[in-house]
Structures are given as C-alpha cells and as structure tokens.
Amino acid sequence: MKRILVGIKRVVDYNVRIRVKPDNTGVVTDGVKLSINPFDEIALEEALRLKERGAADEVVVVSIGPADVQAQLRTALAMGADRALLVATDAPVEPLDAAKLLLKLVEREQPFLVLLGKQAIDDDNNQTGQMLAALWDRPQATFASKVEIAGDALRVTREVDAGLETVEVDLPAVVTTDLRLNEPRYVKLPEIIKAKKKPLETLDPAALGVAPRERVKALRYEAPAVRSRGVRVKDVAELVAQLESRGLI
C-alpha cells in the first residue's frame, strides 16, 4: 500500500494573542484555543491532494503530546486522513526526540513519503524534518511550494533566498512544506461526525524505544517590549536629526 505519513503539532492558534504567565515560566494556555500548526495543516492538505490524484492509497497522521492532542488529530481525520497515531507523553518533546519517534513510526508504517510543516509557530525550530531525513538516511526537500510525483521520484519546487529552486529526490523521502504550497480545506460538519469513527491509536514512547529528555531549558519568558509611538518628520534632514538624537547613526 502506498502510504503518506504526516506529522502534526498542537500549538496555540495563530489568531490568539500570546500572553506570558505572571511568573515568567511560560505562556498562558488555559482557556486558549489550540489548533494544528498552520505549516503542518498545509502538509496534511498536500497529502490529501496527492491521494485524491491517485498517488497514494492511505494518509496516516501522527502527533506527539498529551492525551488531549486527540482533538487536533480528530480535526485531521475530519479533513480526510484515514488513520491517526498519537504518541502520548506529557514531557516536553524537542526536535531530536520528535524525529526519533517519527523514525520508529516510519519503520512501522513504511510510508513512501513523509510530509511535515517546515516549522512550528511556537518554537520556530525548523529542525524535525531535517533530523528525520538524516536518521532515516533518506533524501529531503525543505520549504516546498510545489510537490509533484514523477514515477519513483519526487520533484519539489522550494523557496530560497534567490527565488525558486526545483530539486528532484528519490522516494521514499521527507518533505517540509511552506505557506505557498496550498490552502487547507474547510472542515464540514458531516466530516467531523465521520471522523469520530475513524481509528485513532495511542502509543507509548517507551514502547517505541524512545525516552524524550530535556536538552534545552528556557529560564525565563518575557513579552516583547511595548512599541513606542512613532514620530512624523517633515523632511530627510529632520529624520537624520531624530536618528542622531537616539544614537542610531
């Protein structure tokens, strides 16, 4: 069976204004809307489109996190994924451990393609896809804005500093997706109801042979400084004078 594995992460919804806890130990998540990471949602949409074009037989979505991440996995199932896997852990999961866990699932599921968002909007690490490709010893194509399957190869148009670059990699491969790849579909109520009956399996990291551990510790969280009000200047001379007075030039 030609299978695509899609990794998703639960994050604070991008429309929510982030608030730092009073003790500066993290951000407030209680009572805050949590959603699928936008880049991961794009990865899932692309997997579903590949399946609809006949390039895949099954789309399996996986997430790593606490038990209530099932809500986001059910959303992914409502979008059209066939099965869901939850690696349940309350411990913080850093990119290397996420890649190791995904590798175990790759070995189990044997997908011909793994799709991930290029980064998560909460930590912006942009590491998991690359680490998975290295551990799996398979090709990778990052920041994809277009994905085409050509026989046993994958042609990916990716965004680079100079513009667009097209690369071709052998399958199986890992692809990370960028914003311009597609626009995820809207989930309708009948699909949400159907998703409740789709299989969702919960796995233990220990059973997969991976013990997530903390390598990087955040000591303090602070909100960005309040932006001061701008000053309107009449001409270039006044602009230069203002910059000089602030020691900027």
Residue, then its C-alpha position, 0 to 999 in steps of 0.5 A: m500500500k502506498r502510504i503518506l505519513v504526516g506529522i502534526k503539532r498542537v500549538v496555540d492558534y495563530n489568531v490568539r494573542i500570546r500572553v506570558k504567565p505572571d511568573n515568567t515560566g511560560v505562556v498562558t494556555d488555559g482557556v486558549k484555543l489550540s489548533i494544528n500548526p498552520f505549516d503542518e495543516i498545509a502538509l496534511e492538505e498536500a497529502l490529501r491532494l496527492k491521494e485524491r490524484g491517485a498517488a497514494d492509497e492511505v494518509v496516516v497522521v501522527s502527533i506527539g503530546p498529551a492525551d488531549v492532542q486527540a482533538q487536533l488529530r480528530t480535526a485531521l481525520a475530519m479533513g480526510a486522513d484515514r488513520a491517526l497515531l498519537v504518541a502520548t507523553d506529557a514531557p516536553v518533546e524537542p526536535l531530536d526526540a520528535a524525529k526519533l519517534l517519527l523514525k520508529l513510526v516510519e519503520r512501522e508504517q513504511p510510508f513512501l513519503v513523509l510530509l511535515g510543516k517546515q516549522a512550528i509557530d511556537d518554537d520556530n525550530n525548523q529542525t524535525g524534518q531535517m533530523l528525520a531525513a538524516l536518521w532515516d538516511r533518506p533524501q529531503a526537500t525543505f520549504a516546498s511550494k510545489v510537490e509533484i510525483a514523477g514515477d519513483a521520484l519526487r520533484v519539489t519546487r522550494e523557496v530560497d533566498a534567490g527565488l525558486e529552486t526545483v530539486e528532484v529526490d528519490l522516494p521514499a523521502v521527507v518533505t517540509t512544506d511552506l505557506r505557498l504550497n496550498e490552502p487547507r480545506y474547510v472542515k464540514l460538519p458531516e466530516i467531523i461526525k465521520a471522523k469520530k469513527k475513524p481509528l485513532e491509536t495511542l502509543d507509548p514512547a517507551a514502547l517505541g524505544v524512545a525516552p524524550r529528555e530535556r536538552v534545552k531549558a528556557l529560564r525565563y519568558e518575557a513579552p516583547a517590549v511595548r512599541s513606542r509611538g512613532v514620530r512624523v518628520k517633515d523632511v530627510a534632514e529632520l529624520v537624520a536629526q531624530l536618528e542622531s538624537r537616539g544614537l542610531i547613526 
